[in-house]
């Protein structure tokens, strides 16, 4: 059985974006494309309604590309339990107040038992200073959190 991966919106955004002029972003885009083409088939991928909603925003042509990339990926429900966990993360300050969307990604992935949450959001999700708080709150609510990681960290080579 393959490990489960929740694909957060930044991943599909980097996958489908025009090459950035910023060297770091361009490297992240290339790593994302490499992971998508060489590793994703080794995992069971999932998204949430929030990922679909975020991917549908912005430039219509880019949105269409993001939604096409996500088309065959199963959508996890944003259940009442996920919303309660998101609120617990917010109340504990595990994620900054302006990052309400990010705590919802974490909560949906956690409640559905994902092994990994794949993201390029290193400000509010894949952040070493916040990871302990996020994991502590998830566990205190009775859930095992997913490994928060970037596509680069989920490469085998």
C-alpha positions as CSV (number, residue, x, y, z in Angstrom):
1,X,0.0,0.0,0.0
2,X,1.4,3.4,-1.0
3,X,1.8,6.2,1.5
4,X,-0.8,9.0,1.3
5,X,0.2,12.6,0.4
6,X,-1.9,15.7,0.8
7,X,-1.0,18.1,-1.9
8,X,-1.2,21.7,-0.6
9,X,-2.0,24.5,-3.1
10,X,1.6,25.8,-3.4
11,X,2.7,22.5,-4.9
12,X,0.3,22.6,-7.8
13,X,1.0,26.3,-8.2
14,X,4.7,25.7,-8.6
15,X,4.0,22.8,-10.9
16,X,2.0,24.8,-13.4
17,X,3.5,28.3,-13.1
18,X,5.6,30.0,-15.7
19,X,9.3,29.8,-14.9
20,X,10.1,32.4,-12.3
21,X,12.9,34.9,-12.6
22,X,13.7,34.4,-9.0
23,X,16.3,31.7,-8.7
24,X,15.0,30.0,-5.6
25,X,11.4,29.9,-6.9
26,X,12.6,28.6,-10.2
27,X,14.5,25.8,-8.4
28,X,11.4,25.0,-6.4
29,X,9.4,24.9,-9.6
30,X,11.9,22.5,-11.2
31,X,12.0,20.3,-8.1
32,X,8.2,20.2,-8.0
33,X,8.0,19.2,-11.7
34,X,10.7,16.5,-11.1
35,X,8.8,15.1,-8.1
36,X,5.5,15.2,-10.0
37,X,6.9,13.3,-13.0
38,X,9.1,10.8,-11.2
39,X,7.7,10.2,-7.7
40,X,4.0,11.0,-7.4
41,X,3.0,7.7,-8.9
42,X,4.6,6.0,-5.8
43,X,2.0,7.7,-3.5
44,X,-1.7,8.0,-3.1
45,X,-2.4,11.7,-3.6
46,X,-5.2,13.7,-2.1
47,X,-6.4,17.3,-1.9
48,X,-9.2,19.1,-0.1
49,X,-12.0,21.4,-1.3
50,X,-9.8,24.3,-0.1
51,X,-7.0,23.3,-2.5
52,X,-9.5,23.2,-5.3
53,X,-10.9,26.6,-4.3
54,X,-7.5,28.2,-4.1
55,X,-6.3,26.6,-7.3
56,X,-9.4,28.0,-9.1
57,X,-8.4,31.6,-8.2
58,X,-6.3,34.2,-10.0
59,X,-5.5,34.3,-13.7
60,X,-8.1,32.1,-15.5
61,X,-5.5,30.4,-17.8
62,X,-3.2,29.5,-14.8
63,X,-6.2,28.4,-12.8
64,X,-7.3,26.1,-15.6
65,X,-3.8,24.5,-15.7
66,X,-3.8,24.0,-11.9
67,X,-7.3,22.5,-11.9
68,X,-6.3,20.2,-14.8
69,X,-3.3,19.0,-12.8
70,X,-5.6,18.2,-9.9
71,X,-8.4,16.6,-11.9
72,X,-7.8,13.0,-11.1
73,X,-6.8,13.5,-7.5
74,X,-9.4,12.5,-4.9
75,X,-10.8,15.3,-2.7
76,X,-11.0,14.8,1.1
77,X,-13.9,16.3,3.0
78,X,-13.3,19.2,5.3
79,X,-15.2,17.4,8.1
80,X,-16.4,18.8,11.4
81,X,-13.5,17.1,13.1
82,X,-11.1,18.8,10.7
83,X,-12.7,22.2,11.4
84,X,-12.4,21.5,15.2
85,X,-8.8,20.7,14.8
86,X,-8.2,23.8,12.7
87,X,-9.8,25.9,15.5
88,X,-7.6,24.2,18.1
89,X,-4.5,25.0,16.0
90,X,-5.7,28.6,15.8
91,X,-6.5,28.9,19.5
92,X,-3.1,27.5,20.5
93,X,-1.3,29.9,18.2
94,X,0.3,27.0,16.3
95,X,-0.2,29.0,13.1
96,X,-0.3,32.8,12.9
97,X,-3.7,34.4,12.9
98,X,-3.4,35.5,9.2
99,X,-2.8,31.9,8.2
100,X,-6.3,30.4,8.8
101,X,-6.2,28.7,5.4
102,X,-3.0,27.0,6.3
103,X,-4.3,25.5,9.6
104,X,-7.2,24.1,7.6
105,X,-4.8,22.3,5.2
106,X,-3.0,20.9,8.2
107,X,-6.2,19.8,9.9
108,X,-7.8,18.1,6.9
109,X,-4.6,16.2,6.2
110,X,-4.2,15.2,9.8
111,X,-7.8,14.1,10.4
112,X,-7.8,12.0,7.3
113,X,-4.5,10.3,8.4
114,X,-2.3,11.4,5.6
115,X,1.3,10.3,5.9
116,X,2.7,13.5,4.3
117,X,1.5,17.1,3.8
118,X,3.5,18.3,0.7
119,X,3.9,22.1,0.5
120,X,6.2,24.9,-0.4
121,X,4.6,27.1,2.3
122,X,7.6,27.3,4.6
123,X,6.3,30.4,6.3
124,X,3.3,28.8,8.0
125,X,3.3,25.0,7.4
126,X,6.7,23.4,6.7
127,X,8.4,25.6,9.3
128,X,10.8,24.2,11.9
129,X,9.8,26.7,14.6
130,X,6.1,25.9,14.2
131,X,6.3,22.2,13.6
132,X,6.5,21.2,17.3
133,X,3.5,23.3,18.2
134,X,1.5,21.9,15.3
135,X,2.4,18.3,16.2
136,X,1.7,18.9,19.9
137,X,-1.8,20.3,19.2
138,X,-2.6,17.5,16.7
139,X,-1.6,14.9,19.2
140,X,-3.4,16.5,22.1
141,X,-6.5,16.4,20.0
142,X,-6.0,12.6,19.4
143,X,-4.4,12.7,15.9
144,X,-1.0,11.8,14.5
145,X,0.1,14.6,12.3
146,X,1.5,14.1,8.8
147,X,5.1,14.7,8.0
148,X,5.2,18.3,6.8
149,X,7.6,18.4,3.9
150,X,8.5,19.9,0.5
151,X,8.8,18.0,-2.7
152,X,12.5,18.1,-2.4
153,X,12.3,16.3,1.0
154,X,10.1,13.6,-0.5
155,X,12.6,12.7,-3.3
156,X,14.3,9.4,-3.0
157,X,17.6,10.3,-4.7
